[in-house]
Amino acid sequence: MMRSEKYICVFLVILLMTLAAQAGTIRGTIDYEGPIPRLKPIKMDADPICHAKHEGPVASESLVLGEGQTMANVFVRVKNPKKKIYETPNEPVVVSQKGCIYSPHVFGVMVDQPVKFLNEDGTLHNVHAMCKTNKEFNMAMPKFRKVATRTFTEAEDMFLIKCDVHPWMGAWISVMTHPFFATTGKEGTYEIKDLPPGEYEIEVWHEKLKTLARKVKISAEDDIQVADFTFQHPSLKKKVTE
Ligand SMILES: [Cu+2]
């Protein structure tokens, strides 16, 4: 290697280390406050194949709480990242249809990133994407069609994917132009990494309780900011505003 090439290599390494050091992180926990509604279990009797895949009642997906009323299935995103073109990952988001339930139930995908739908049930499903900006599609997945891949070419806020054969099946999807998003599991936590310094608006979305937002500032040098959110039962909100 020539001397000048060595200098260039050293310079690039230092530059990369500097860029990495300036990436901040926003993390937090989402929880729920208020009375927990008694949600009816999902009835799968209409399809004996689905029904047979579960031993007991199948819990509703519309409010899934962990210990301490932490919330699952909350989509967290940065609303105003720096405007630039972010690389689309090649690896697909995998969505399984197993036990006649979509998993994950809520997720984000980047524009043009593949979404791989798996049919693990040995029964007929169809993937009906109720998008508006993207082209709506309705794709049959008979029991022998175990994998089908689709992409979404336009950014689009949350829309529903449903199965017309099994009306209880639903998944929520957001098509993103950047990678700064996450979905909570039952422990209610999220983490969004690699954010350059700046002021960000963090929005959290839940299918029933809608959205909350707040501003978070990332300063330079490995800043870690915590942004927790609490969704309230609508009855509590009324008390506050009255
Ligand atoms: Cu189905």
Boltz pocket constraint, residues with backbone or C-beta under 6 A from the ligand:
constraints:
  - pocket:
      binder: B
      contacts: [[A, 100], [A, 124], [A, 125], [A, 126], [A, 163], [A, 164], [A, 165], [A, 166], [A, 169]]
      max_distance: 6.0
